[in-house]
Amino acid sequence: MKSILKLTVLATFLGFVACGPSAEEQAAEQARLDSLKQDSIAKVEQAKQDSIAAVEKVKADSIAAALEQAKADSIAAATKGKKK
């Protein structure tokens, strides 16, 4: 009885070991994970570049608005001075 139980346990253990992933499957999974990692890095880099571009646009728009306001103020001041 003990020998049958030992053989059954051994056969079950070998069955589980045999069902594990092969080296090719492990390599394919690692390649898939590497690909996902590279995709994630690319997305983060793109988001970073988009963010930098948005900040630069806001900065340029702000400077342009300030220049326009200064120009309008200067014209208003010059016009006000001529009326006197």
C-alpha positions as CSV (number, residue, x, y, z in Angstrom):
1,M,0.0,0.0,0.0
2,K,2.8,2.4,0.9
3,S,4.6,1.7,-2.4
4,I,1.4,2.4,-4.4
5,L,0.9,5.7,-2.5
6,K,4.6,6.7,-3.1
7,L,4.2,5.9,-6.8
8,T,1.0,7.9,-7.0
9,V,2.6,10.9,-5.3
10,L,5.7,10.6,-7.6
11,A,3.5,10.3,-10.7
12,T,1.5,13.4,-9.6
13,F,4.6,15.4,-8.9
14,L,6.1,14.5,-12.3
15,G,2.9,15.4,-14.0
16,F,3.0,18.9,-12.5
17,V,6.6,19.3,-13.4
18,A,6.0,18.2,-17.0
19,C,3.1,20.7,-17.3
20,G,5.4,23.7,-16.6
21,P,6.4,26.2,-19.3
22,S,9.1,25.2,-21.7
23,A,12.2,27.3,-22.3
24,E,10.7,28.6,-25.5
25,E,7.5,29.6,-23.7
26,Q,9.5,31.4,-21.0
27,A,11.6,33.2,-23.7
28,A,8.4,34.2,-25.5
29,E,6.9,35.5,-22.3
30,Q,10.0,37.5,-21.5
31,A,10.1,39.0,-25.0
32,R,6.4,40.0,-24.5
33,L,7.2,41.6,-21.2
34,D,10.2,43.4,-22.7
35,S,8.0,44.7,-25.5
36,L,5.4,45.9,-23.0
37,K,8.1,47.6,-21.0
38,Q,9.4,49.4,-24.1
39,D,5.9,50.5,-25.1
40,S,5.4,51.9,-21.6
41,I,8.6,53.8,-21.7
42,A,7.7,55.2,-25.1
43,K,4.3,56.3,-23.9
44,V,5.9,58.0,-20.9
45,E,8.4,59.8,-23.1
46,Q,5.7,60.9,-25.4
47,A,3.6,62.2,-22.5
48,K,6.7,64.1,-21.2
49,Q,7.3,65.7,-24.6
50,D,3.6,66.6,-24.9
51,S,3.8,68.2,-21.5
52,I,6.9,70.2,-22.3
53,A,5.3,71.4,-25.5
54,A,2.2,72.5,-23.7
55,V,4.2,74.4,-21.2
56,E,6.2,76.1,-23.9
57,K,3.0,77.0,-25.7
58,V,1.5,78.5,-22.6
59,K,4.7,80.4,-21.9
60,A,4.8,81.8,-25.5
61,D,1.1,82.7,-25.4
62,S,1.7,84.5,-22.0
63,I,4.6,86.5,-23.4
64,A,2.6,87.4,-26.5
65,A,-0.3,88.5,-24.4
66,A,1.9,90.6,-22.1
67,L,3.5,92.3,-25.1
68,E,0.1,93.0,-26.6
69,Q,-1.1,94.5,-23.3
70,A,2.1,96.6,-23.0
71,K,1.6,97.8,-26.5
72,A,-2.0,98.7,-25.8
73,D,-1.1,100.4,-22.6
74,S,1.7,102.4,-24.4
75,I,-0.7,103.5,-27.1
76,A,-3.3,104.5,-24.6
77,A,-0.8,106.5,-22.6
78,A,0.5,108.2,-25.7
79,T,-3.0,109.0,-26.9
80,K,-4.0,110.3,-23.4
81,G,-0.9,112.6,-23.4
82,K,-1.8,114.1,-26.8
83,K,-5.3,115.0,-25.7
84,K,-3.9,117.4,-23.0
